[in-house]
Amino acid sequence: MKFSSVSNSFFKLCSFDSELLSNTNRRPYLIILRLKYKNKRCDFAIPFRSNISESTPKDQYFSLPPRKATKNGRKHGLHYIKMFPIKKQYLQKFYTDNNPYYDSILNIINSNLKIIIAEAQNYLINYENGIEYEYCTNIDTIHQILFGTDISDEVAATTEKN
């Protein structure tokens, strides 16, 4: 697990997906290493997001203390429905500059890392099983672009071998 930013070249590569959050102002992401998706392990980027609607179901995000940009009545957190697979080559350093806010966020994440990983993994299991939320990223297509394989074909081939 680490904080990171994602390069603009990734967003250009995946410009087909209008649900990917733009990289303006160097948005921070929590990179969770080696989550399981359709019998494969890969890294996933989960964006930090302000202004999540209060009506958003709790299983779609991990709540964090509000930022300056968080509006009244909105939430700030790690937004699972906006997560996507990522390769290390697209990660860039995210500078926290010993910012007390990011230090506190890191402490909260470290204290709740098992919960965050379990919730992110659960989201991926639901997505695999056809539960796609409105405004979610297209994980299958992004994975295919990054790794050059169709996940459903790989799962079918694995199933046939067993």
N, C-alpha and C positions, 0 to 999 in steps of 0.2 A: 504494500500500500504506500502511495506517495501522492503529494500534490504535484500537479503538472499543468501545463497549458498545451494546447493542441495546435499544430502548425496550420497555416493557411492552405498549404498544399493538400492537406487531408480534406479540408472543406471544399476545395476546388474539385478534388477527385470524387467526392460524394455530393456534389451540388444538386443531384437529382432529388435528394431528400430534404424537403422544405421544413421538416421537423427538427433537423439538427440546429442547435442553437448557434448563432453566429459567434465568431471569435473576436468581435470588436472589444476593445479594452482588455484583451488578454484574459478572457474568462478562465477562472481556475476549475480544474477537474480533479476528482479523486480517482486515482488509477488503482483499480483492484486487480491484482495479478492472478491469473489462472482460474477464472470462473469457468464452470462447466456449461457448455451450450451444445446440445445435440451430440453428446458423446465425445466432444472435443473440448480441450481447455485452451482458453485464450484470455488476453487481458481486456478489460473493459474500462471505459472512461465514463464516470458519472458526474454530470455537471452540477456545480453549486448554482443555485437559482434563487433569486429574490422574487417576491411577488407571486408566489404560488397561491392560488385561490383557497380561501378557507373551506370551500366545498369539495376540494380535492380529497379523495379517500386516502387515509393514513398509510395504506399499503403501497402507495405510489411514490412516497418520499420519506426521507429521514429528516426530521425537524432539527434545525439549528437556531441559535440566537439570531435575531434580526440584524441586518446590516444597516448602514445609513440609508441605502437606497430602498429598503423594504418599506412599503407603504402601510399605513394603518389598515388593519383587517386582513393583511396578507401574511404569508409565511415565507421563511427562508430555509432552504435545506438542500439536501442531495436528492435530485429528482430522477427516480429510477426509470420513468417512462421515456426519458431523454437520453438514457445511457446507450452506448454503442461499442462494438468491438474496436480495438485499436492495436496498431503495431508500434513498437518502440521507436521506429524511425520517424514517426509523426509527433513524438512528444518533445516538448520544449520546457526548459526550466521555468518554473513559476516563482518569482521572487516575492517573498513575504517581508523582507527587510526588517526582521525582528518586530513585526507589527503585533501589538498585544492582542488584537482581535483574532488574527490567524493563529497565534499561540494558543488562545483559548479554544478555538475551533479544533485545532490539532489535538488538544487534550481531550475534548469531548469525543472526537472520532476514535482516538486510541482507546478510550474507556468503553466505547460501544462498538468496536470493530467487529466482534463476532456477530452482533445483531445486524450491523450494516451488511456484512457479507451474506448472512442468512437471508435477509430481506431482498438483496440484489439477486441472489441465486434463486429465490422463490419467484421473483418477477420473471427471470429467464425461463424457469420451468413452465410458468403460466403462458408465457409468450410462445414457447415451443408447442404447447398444447392448444394453440389457436386463440388464446385470450389476448387480444390486442386492444389496447385502450386508444380512445380518440387522442390524436396528437402524439402518438408514440413514434419513435424512429423505426426505420426499416432495417432491423438487425440482420435478417437473412441476406439482403442485397449488399449491405455494407460488408458483411463477412465474405461474401462471394468475391467482391471487388478486391478486398485486402488479401485474401488467401487463395484466390483463383479456383475455388471449388464450390460446387453446389452442395450445401450441407445435406439436403434431403437425399441426394444421390449417394452420399457417403453413408448416411444412416441406413438406407436401403441395402447397400452392399454389405455393411457390417451385419445387418440382420440376416441376410441370406447366408453368410458364412457360418453363423451360429445356428 
